[in-house]
Amino acid sequence: MALARSLAAGGHRVLGTTTSPENFPAMQGAGIEPALLRLGADFGAAGEALLHRLLSAADVLVLNVPPRAAAAGAYPNLLRPVHRAVATAGTRHVLFVSSTGVYPDEPRLMRETDAISTRDAASDVLRAEGHFVPRYGQWKSTVVRLGGLIGPERAPGRFLAGRSNLTQGNAPVNLVHLTDVVGVLGCIIEQGAWGHTFNVCAAQHPLRRDFYPAAARHLQLQEPTFKEEDGESGKTIDSRLVRSILPYQFKHDDLLAALAYC
């Protein structure tokens, strides 16, 4: 919604899908043309026709469907009708919103090449990414792997407040503010930055044992506590590639300072 609102305000025609008609008034008020679409087991011919009509009218598809906790293969299957529609409607560009959760939880720096999106990858999310990376040049795509989202409706001080004896206190946090997500996605579209996979994450990575108590204090909530542990733990997401290619300046690289904007 934040991205769609930003694009509409910038003069783009924006078509948006929602699973609930209750969202129509807010979408229309933001300049978005709404359509009712629900992927899943009962998705049928009417949904296929609607998808084809929407994609035939669009130059860019921004695909942001969160993975669901379900049986293995459920996420790629959920998105398969979208992949078919992209192929048949002649869609020119696909911006696939993914997650840094595709990387192994190992105490090292994770670059984009540490997880490869293919149609037969072990990870459901990587397989879904692979469906939208064109094999035969039918369209152009970019995959954006986001860190954990924070922002006005996702204050990180609430994530762990009041919890005790938490593990992985020595793990770095890999978070990104909504403002920077919207900025990066919009910049990809405006600049035509296709054919990439980007990690999108704040440049600073404070430890969990330092960041989450500070975030809770900011909201005057009970601070979480962490077990005493030795050694490093947890991955660190490297976002240098997107910064080297896009002319976008991140606004919230300092996550402690970003608490004031959540």
N, C-alpha and C positions, 0 to 999 in steps of 0.2 A: 504494500500500500504506500509506503513512504517513497519507494522508487517511482511508482506509477504517478503519484502526486507531483513529484519533482519533474518528471518528463512532461506531464501535461502542462505544468506551469511554464516549462521551457518552450512550449509551442508545438509539441509533438501530439499527434493523434494517438491515443492510448486505448486499446481494447483490453479489458480485464475480465478474468473468470473468477467466480466465487462459488462455493458449495451451498451458500444460503442466500435466498432473496432478501433477507433482512439487511444485507450489506449494500443493496442497490442504492439507497438514498445517499449514503456516505460516499460511495464511489462516484455517483453522478455529481454530487456537490464538489468533488475534487477534479471534475473534468474528465472522468474515466467512463467509457462506454461499457456497461456491465453485461455479462452473459452468465447464465447458470450452467455449471459443468461439474459433474462429480465422477471422477475416475473410480474404478473398482469393479467388483464382480458383476453388477447389473449394468455396466456400461455397454450400450448397444448401438444400433444403427443410427438412432437420432443423435447420440453423442458424437459418433464418427462424422456425421454430416455437419454438425455444428463446428467441430474442430476444423474440418476442412474449410468451411466458410470463413472462420476467424483467421486461419493461417493464410488463406488466399488473399486476404485483405491486409496482411502485415508484412513489413520488411524484416522485422526482428522478432523472434520469439524469446522472451525471457522465461525460462522454465525453472520455477522455484516451488517444487513439491517436496516437503520434508519426508525423509525416509520413515517408514512406519515399522514398529517392532512387530514382526510377524514371521511366518515361516520363511525358510530360505528361498530366495528367488522371488519373493513377493514384490519387492521394490522395482526391479526391472520389468516384471510382468505388469505392474500398475502403469508404468510409463510406455509400454509397448504400443498402445493405440496412438499416443502422441508421436512416437517415432514414425509410425505408418503415415500419419497425417502430414508430418513434415516432408516425407518423401513424395507423397502424392500431390500436395498442394503447391509444390515448388517454392517452399520457404527458402529465403536466401541466407539468413543468419540465425544462429541459435546461441543464446547465452545461457549456459547451464550452471545453476547455482548449486554447488556441492559443499563438502565439509572437510576440514582438516582431520576429521575422525577417520579418514581412510589410511592415515599413517600409523605404523606400529608404535606402541607406547614404550619407546626405548629412550634412554637418557642421551640423546644426541640431536644434532640439528637436522631438521627434515626439510629437504628441498622438493620441488615439484617432481623430480625424476625418481624420488623414493617410493612413489606409488603410481603405477602405470594403468591408465584406463583402457581396458580391452573388453571385448564382448564375452570373453571366457575367463575373466579375472576371478579370483576367489571371493572378493568382496562384492556384495550386492550393489553398493554405491559405485564402485569402480566399473562394474558391468553396466550400470545405468549410464554413467558418463560415456562409456565406450559406444553405446547405442547412438549417441548424438555427435560423435566424432566421425565425420563422413569418410567413407572408404573410397568413394569414386568421384569426389568433388561436387556432389549434388548441391551442397550448401557449405557455408563457412561457419565454424563454431569456435567459441572460447569457453573453457571451464574455469570457474572461479571457486576455489576451496576456501570457505570462510572459517575463521576462528570462532570461538564462542561469542555470541552476539550480546552486547550490552547497549543500553540506551534509555530513553525516557520511560519506557514501559518494561524495561529489563534491568533494574538496578541490581548490580552484583552483590550489594550488601545483604540482599534477601536470600541469596542462593544457599548459603551455609549457616546463616545466623542461628545461634543457640545450640548448634550441634557440638558434640565433644568427642575426643579421641579419634579424630579424623586421621586418615593415612595420607601419604604422599605430600606431606608438608613441604618437602624439599623440591617438589616438582614446580617448574615454571608455569605461569598462566599464559594461555594463548587466546587472547580476547581481541575483539574489534568493535568499535563503536558504530552504531547505525549510521551516523553522519558519513563515516568513511566508507561504509558499504555502499550507500547510495552514490557517493562521489565516485567511487571506483567503477561501479556498474554503468553509471551514466557516462563516464569518460570513455569506457570501452566502446559504447555505442556511438558517441560523438566522434571519436577518433578512428573508428573502423578497425579496432585492434583485434582482428580475428586470427585464429590459428594458434592460440596460446592456451596454456594451463597456468593459472596464477594462484599462489597462496596470498590471502588477504588477511592481515593480522597486524596489530599494533607492534611497533618496533621494540618496545620495552616488555620484558618478561619477568616481573617480580615473582618471588616464590609464593606459593599458596599460603604458607604460614604467615607471611607478611601482608599480603594483599587482602585476603578475605576478612581478617579482623579489622583492618583499616576501613574496608568498605562497610562493614557492619557498624562501626563507630560513626561513620558519616551519616548513617540513618538513625543513630541512637538506638541501635538494636544490640542484643546480647552477642558478644564476640564468640566465634567458634574457637575451639581449641584443637591442637594437633598432637599426635603422639610424637615422642622423641625418636627420631630415626637417624641413622648414619648414612652418609653417601648421597649421591644424586639419584633422582628418579624423574621420570616423565620426559616427554619430547619437547623440543623447542622448534616452533615453526619459523622458517626462514622466508621472509616476505620481500627479499631484496629484488627479485626478478620483476615484480609488478612495478616497483619504484623506479627501476632502470628503464622501463619501456613506456610507461604512461606518464604524461605531463600532469599528474595529480599530486598535490601536496597533502599528505595525511594531516588531519586536524587534531587527532587524539592518540598520538604515540605514547604520551605519558599517561598511563592508566590511572595512577593515583590522582592526577589533576582532572582526569575525565570523570571522576566520581561526581563532580559538581554538575555534570551534564547528563546525569542518569536519574 
